[in-house]
Amino acid sequence: MKLLALEPGESVLDMGCGAGSIAIPLAQAGHSVIAADFSPAMLGTLDAGIEYYGLEDLITPLELAWDDDWDLVGPVAKAVDVAFASRSVTTTNLKGALAKLDRTARRRCAVTMVANSSPRYDPHLMTAIGASVVCGNGFVYAFNILIQMGALPQVTYFESPRRDTFDSLEAGVADFSRMLEHGNEDKFDRLRDYIAQHMIENPHAGEPGSKGVPQGRYMLDHVRKVRWAFIVWEPVSSGRP
């Protein structure tokens, strides 16, 4: 939100808004928000948040996917001052997605994309057990596409910490084993040994975690960090077909 650098009263499109983790605080700060997501379940949770905080006049929910025809079901051209997608650019047509944001915004566009391995993985753990990790280069493609579009994108990198908690060794192994794919399935025993050696008591066990779920009794002795690339640019399209 800080990197978005919104001006007072600006309108925004939050594409891939989920349950409203950004849309709700933006509305509370006085911005009118088109909160779009392809998931009816997410929008249902958002609706509950809108009602709870009394933001009906500031947030407009919209069921919308990247691959939809935005001329038919999306926001009109230059509908908002700022259009952004935070960690939600999930499409096989990256150029088309960036163009849709560009078309919708009058002053500023932004996307936040992963800049190392997927948030599903723990690079520290994977390296320790000799497993391979595929890094995401989507942000590099996005930057290059924007250059080709005639934009002058700027990139800021930041990291977000994550703590995975669990209630027993077996529960931790079951959770982290999701990372053993794409040729790493033979590292299961090493994974179990690593967790057994590095699990420690969680001093915040039972307290709500980042997703509101009570934290488990144990955690690993290192913090998992996800690196993100925040890419911002001034719209280059006129908005006309």
N, C-alpha and C positions, 0 to 999 in steps of 0.2 A: 504493500500500500504506500509506503514511503517512496519507493522508486517510481511509482506511477506519477507522483508529483501533480496531483489534481489541483485545479484551481477551485476556489469556493463556488459551489452551486453547479459545477459541471455535471452533465449527464454522461452515463457510462453504459456500455454493453459488457456484461460479465458472461463470456461464452464458456460453457462447461462449468456452470456455477456450483454444481453439486447441491449440497444442502444449505448453501448460503454463507459459508465461512468468511467470504469477502464481501458479498453483496449486502449482507445485513449490517456490518459495521460501516460500510460506505453510505448506506441509507441513513443510518443513525447520525452520520456526519453531515447530512443534508443533501446528498447527491441522489438524483433520480436514477434508478437502475433498471435496465432490461436484463433480467436474470434468466439466461437460456441454458437448457440442458436437454439431452436426448432421453434421459431416464425419467419416466413418470414417478417412480418411487422417490428419487431425489427431489423432484419438484413437490411431491407431497410433503416431504419433510420440510422443505423450504416454506411451503404454505403455512405449516404449523408455526414456524419461526416468525413469519410475517405477522400472523395473528397475535402471537405472544408479545411481540415488541410493538405492535400497533403501527406497522409500516406499510399499510395497504395503499397509501397515497404515494409512496416513493418507490416501491418495487413492483415491477410488472413481470411475472413469471411467463416463460415462453418455452414450449416444447420444440426443440430445434436441434438437428444434428448437423455436423460439418458437411455431410454429403447431400443434405437436402438442397432443393432449389430455393435459394434465399430470395429470388425475385418473386416467388410465390408465397413462401411461408416465413421468410426472415424479416429482419428490420429493413426499412427502406434505406436507400442510399443517403449517407450523411445524416443518419438519424440521431447520432449521439456525438458528444465532443470527444470522448475517449472510448476505444474498443480494445478489450484485452482478453487473453485466455491464460489463466494461471494453471500450469501443470495439467492442461486438459486438451492439448493438440493431439488428438487420437484419430488419425485419418490417413488413408493411403495417398491422398492428394494434398500434400503439404503446400504446394504453390497455390492451389485453389483456396485453401483455408486462409492463408495469409492475405490473399487478394480480397477475400470476403471481409476480413477485419478492416483492411485498408479502405474498402468501398464504403463501410459503415461509419467510419470516424471522420470528424471534421478537423480535429487538431492533433491527435496522438493515438498511436497503436502500440501494443506491447504483447509479448508472449513470454512465459516462463517455461523453460524446457530443461530436462535433466542434462547435466554436463559431465557425468561420469557413468558408472554402472547404474542399472535400473534401481529405483528405490526398493525393489523387492529383494535385492542382494545386500550382503554385508561384505564389502571388499576386504576388510581386515581379516575376517574369519575365513573367507574363501582363499586368500593368499596363504594363510597359516596352514590350511589343510591340503595345499597344492592343487586347488581346483581352479579352473579357468573361468574368467569373468569377461563377458562381452560388454564393452562400453558403448553407450549410445552417442551417435554423432548427428542426431536430428537437428541439434541447434546449429551445427556447422552448415548443414544444408539450408536451414532457414535463413541464416545470415547471407549465404551466397545467392539464394533466390531473391531476397530483398534487394541486394545490390543489382541483380539483373533487372528487377522491376524499376530501378531508378531511385530507390530509397538510399538513405545514408544511416543505416542502423548503428546503434550504440549498444554495447554489451557490458553488463555488470554481473560479476559472479558472486554468489554467496552460498553458504552452507547451512543446512538445517540438521540439528541433532535428532537422533531417534534412539529410543530405548525399547528393546524387545524384552518383555517380562514373561515369566512362566512359573508354574506352581510345582514342577518336579523335573528331574532330569529327563524322564521319558516325554513329558509334555514339551520341553524345550527341543528335544531331538525331533519330535514330530513336527513342530513348527518350522524349525530351520531346515529340515530336509526338503522343503519346497524349493530351496535354492539349488538343489542337486539335480539339475537337468542339463540338457545339451551336452552330454558326454561326461558329466560329473557323478553319475549315479554310483560309480564304484568307490566313491569317497565317503560312504555312509559311516563306516567304522571310525574313520579319522574324525568325522564330524562329531560323533558321539564322544570320542575321547577328548576332543577340544572343549566341548561344552562341559563335560565332567570336571575338567581341570580349571576352567575359567568362570564357572558360575559362582556368584556371590549373593549374599542376602540383599534383598531390595529394601532399603529403609523406608520406602514409600508404599510398601505393599498394602493393597486394599484401597488406596486413594484413587480417585478417577485419573485415568491416563489421558493422552492427547485426544482420544476419540470418546472420552467419557466412560470407558469400560474400566472396572477396577483392575489395578495393576496386580501382577502375580508376585509370588513370594521371592522369586529369584530373578537375576539379570546377569548379563555378561560383564566382565570387568573392564570393558571398553565401550565408548560411545560410538554408535554407528552414525556416520555423517554422509549426507547426500548433498552433492554439489549441484547447484542450479545456475543456469544462464538466463538472465533477464535481458531480453532484447527489445529495444524501443525504437520507434521511427515515426517520422511525420508522414501522414498519408500522401501518396503520390497520385492517386486516381481522382478524377473529377466526380465520380459517382454516377456519371451518365452511362447508359448501356453502350 
